[in-house]
Amino acid sequence: MNKEEQIKIIEDMQAVVNQMKLDDLEEDPSLEDELFECSCCGKTKSLAGSIQYGKYRLCNDCVLLAETGLAIGKFKNVDELIKAMEDTRLEEMCEFIKKEEKRVNN
């Protein structure tokens, strides 16, 4: 797969994933305020545009990473993406702990 094909796939996936979020919000606007912790990035995100991949729920941003990565062959399954994002999740957990400690101490 050449660079132009990869760019086309990425652009197409961006449009599809963005539309998924818009469709979810159109169907149920309350999804914007329903939050969960993304299994991939570890951030607290809106359910709008998220997808359940087996035991993992990914936020809309990580769905884009997953679908693009799978389409261009960067990894074979979502488990590989989850493993690759481990450092990001750990950083997010550390930030949460720091914010919580600051909140408790003030």
C-alpha positions in Angstrom: 0.0 0.0 0.0 1.5 3.3 -1.0 1.4 6.6 0.8 -1.4 8.0 -1.3 -3.6 5.0 -0.6 -2.9 5.3 3.1 -3.8 9.0 3.2 -7.0 8.3 1.3 -7.9 5.5 3.9 -7.1 7.9 6.8 -9.3 10.7 5.3 -12.2 8.3 4.6 -12.0 6.9 8.2 -12.0 10.3 9.7 -15.2 11.1 7.9 -16.8 7.8 8.8 -15.9 8.0 12.5 -16.9 11.7 12.7 -20.3 10.8 11.2 -20.7 7.9 13.7 -20.5 10.4 16.5 -22.9 12.9 14.8 -25.4 10.0 14.2 -25.2 8.9 17.8 -25.8 12.5 19.0 -28.7 12.9 16.6 -30.3 9.7 17.8 -29.7 10.4 21.5 -28.2 13.8 22.4 -27.8 12.7 26.0 -24.9 10.5 24.9 -22.7 13.6 24.9 -23.0 13.7 28.7 -22.8 10.0 29.3 -19.1 9.3 30.1 -16.9 6.3 30.3 -13.2 5.5 30.7 -11.8 4.6 27.3 -10.0 1.2 27.4 -7.4 2.5 24.9 -6.4 6.0 25.9 -7.6 5.9 29.5 -9.4 9.2 29.3 -12.9 9.9 30.4 -14.9 10.4 27.2 -18.4 10.7 25.8 -20.3 7.6 24.8 -21.2 9.3 21.5 -19.3 7.7 18.7 -17.7 5.1 20.9 -17.6 1.4 19.9 -17.3 -1.8 21.9 -14.6 -4.1 20.5 -15.1 -7.3 22.5 -14.1 -6.5 26.1 -12.9 -3.0 25.2 -14.9 0.2 24.7 -13.0 2.8 22.7 -13.8 6.5 22.5 -14.5 8.1 19.2 -10.8 9.3 18.9 -9.5 5.8 19.6 -12.1 4.2 17.2 -10.4 6.3 14.5 -7.0 5.0 15.6 -8.3 1.4 15.6 -10.1 1.5 12.3 -7.3 3.3 10.5 -4.6 1.1 12.0 -6.5 -2.0 11.0 -7.2 -0.7 7.5 -3.6 0.2 6.7 -2.2 -2.9 8.4 -0.4 -1.2 11.3 -1.8 -4.0 13.6 -3.9 -7.1 13.2 -6.4 -6.6 16.0 -7.5 -4.2 18.7 -5.5 -6.0 21.4 -2.4 -4.8 19.6 -3.6 -1.2 19.8 -4.5 -1.5 23.4 -1.0 -2.8 24.2 0.6 -0.1 22.1 -1.4 2.6 24.1 -0.3 1.3 27.5 2.0 4.3 28.2 -0.7 6.7 27.3 -3.2 5.0 29.7 -0.6 5.1 32.5 0.1 8.8 31.9 -3.6 9.5 32.1 -4.0 7.5 35.4 -1.1 9.5 36.9 -2.7 12.8 35.8 -6.0 11.7 37.4 -4.2 10.8 40.7 -2.4 14.1 40.7 -5.6 16.1 40.2 -7.4 14.0 42.8 -4.7 14.6 45.4 -4.7 18.3 44.6 -8.5 18.4 44.9 -8.4 16.6 48.3 -5.6 18.7 49.7 -7.4 22.0 48.9 
